[in-house]
Amino acid sequence: MSNPVTEQTGTDTAGTDTAGTAAAAAGAEKTGNEAYGKKPFKRSKSHFADRITADGRDGWPVEAGRYRLVVSRACPWASRAVISRRLLGLEDALSLAVTDPIQDDRSWRFTLDPDDRDPVLGIRFLSEAYDARETGYPGGVSVPAVVDVPSGRLVTNDFQQITLDLATEWRALHRSGAPDLYPEPLRDEIDEVMDGIYRDVNNGVYRSGFATTQAGYEEACLALFRRLEEVSQRLANRRYLVGDTITEADIRLFTTLVRFDVVYHGHFKCNRWKLAEDPVLWAYSRDLFQTPGFGDTVDFDHVKRHYYQVHTGINPTGIVALGPDLSAWLTPHHREQLGGRPFGDGTPPGPVAAGEEVPAAGRP
Amino acid sequence: MSNPVTEQTGTDTAGTDTAGTAAAAAGAEKTGNEAYGKKPFKRSKSHFADRITADGRDGWPVEAGRYRLVVSRACPWASRAVISRRLLGLEDALSLAVTDPIQDDRSWRFTLDPDDRDPVLGIRFLSEAYDARETGYPGGVSVPAVVDVPSGRLVTNDFQQITLDLATEWRALHRSGAPDLYPEPLRDEIDEVMDGIYRDVNNGVYRSGFATTQAGYEEACLALFRRLEEVSQRLANRRYLVGDTITEADIRLFTTLVRFDVVYHGHFKCNRWKLAEDPVLWAYSRDLFQTPGFGDTVDFDHVKRHYYQVHTGINPTGIVALGPDLSAWLTPHHREQLGGRPFGDGTPPGPVAAGEEVPAAGRP
């Protein structure tokens, strides 16, 4: 859930955005992106936490064709939803809008579309859907966002809940052969694993990269690598994080790991070692990358340009690093030797939907 | 040869410093260090190119105890001289002053010494020796610098020549068993190899890190890795760059490679791969690191703090990255299997002189 200033929407820390998000959203503080690294980093709660459910108890029933998922392929939080949607075969039921990886002072924008306008919602900025939901909303504009197409109103930007609901509430619209990404008997274990990974890894890389003090950076960076070492040990003899199939926990770890060497290692100073130097995590990441529904959603070009060009507070030149060599993502991983059934009793998803392919510039 | 603003003194590009060095040296531009990444990077000629020779033709004869070598252990150019002095056993003949790795607006300073004053020269800033040589000198203050102790005047800051003269003009004062670092029959080949390495590697990392445009960065970064790949091929089946012994060319390559993963990979965006990912160059670097006279001169703490804290124009937070893990520098390299005679007909240098040991914080 990347917002225009701090990517701060989240669930670990109560409170509001802390780096001028509101002002930036209103266009009052044009140096919003420069705030990175200058103000303490806190990820705040998602403001719009309505849920789209099978029974429609929040007023938003699951319905094919009614909602639009708005993402940035740069954003690890939004990318979870892109992967879940692919694995579950929800492409026809829930349409996809991909924003420009570079926000401006009005935040996420549809400048990749003809006339710089989302063809379904008819808006130029995601903030217009936020405004339609709540006039004068003072918080940040974040992805992933689910928008109600008929009314143009934002339904939810609750990135921690969106994918769980896709996995459980949207079952009636899943493809035949869709995996169970959040199986009932394993939920306690999945939740526990995801909790530590969220704090130290998913959010930890941001706490490292946007730290404003040496002590704050070191605390975050050390906790990150301690957790990665623990996860690496866990994955040494098992193919997936929980059970013997892909679950929500793997999706959440993957979206951070796939960005690790590309942006977190250098740009966020998470540099004790590269992912490619840990044989277990590197093979695990390649295994998922090469699994239909994972790597085919990743746009490395969007990832790199977003991080290096938007965070001018920590990269004033805006220069995008050339490395690392991405071709290694396609090398054999040999993780199938550990067994496991990637999709459980289900099947892999089919090809990427027409029009949703990642451009060549973003692929290894 | 690191100066207070741009580390620009050098030999490849004629002209003056380009990022406010003069003003910063005079205290007029207090944001000098912030200029990194904001102005085009050009390494300019060393201004003081007198030579200390056996015959004293420039007025500076080789003489035991007369001169003082001023260095920063952070600086790759100065570190060449520290290594040469060790290998040649010139410790007693040429004394050593080590500056604080963090310059202030008056540049290199002796804040590591009692009363913040060099105990031999009696000065607080290296710039005082420059002033003693030329009143109102408008250029940058750079290391390595050789100062005439009796007069307190700078003799030379010509980093390209200083080590060649230590190897050839100072022979009468070399230790017994000193290697020939610049052997007559190999000079053409050494010069040619060093020339490409200087342009694309030694200076290339700076051109990459201080680039102000995407195109300028990419040109420098691509040339750097092309040259590294060529050098890696050259070293695959031979232990040293030229001949079968250590020469000046190895010293010059080493001082860049030893900094590569620590600062150039992330801070300077030289991130196509880490040194540790190239088996040949990584083993070559460890071989030299573990050779007496090389690794025992390296202070990783000085290196990291200098680059990350001084270049606020490209690292505004001044936060020093924790990684990478340095313990691997001490692992076996197996390069002795390639043969070679590290010191030719000579012998390795003895232990580091008392008082010149690198503190524990700077060692792997």
Interface residues (C-beta under 8 A of the other chain):
Chain A: G37 K38 A211 T212 T213 Q214 Y217 E218 C221 L222 H265 G266 K269 C270 N271 R272 W273 K274 A276 E277 G313 I314 N315 P316 T317 I319 V320 A321 L322 G323 P324 D325
Chain B: G37 K38 A211 T212 T213 Q214 Y217 E218 C221 L222 H265 G266 K269 C270 N271 R272 W273 K274 A276 E277 G313 I314 N315 P316 T317 I319 V320 A321 L322 G323 P324 D325
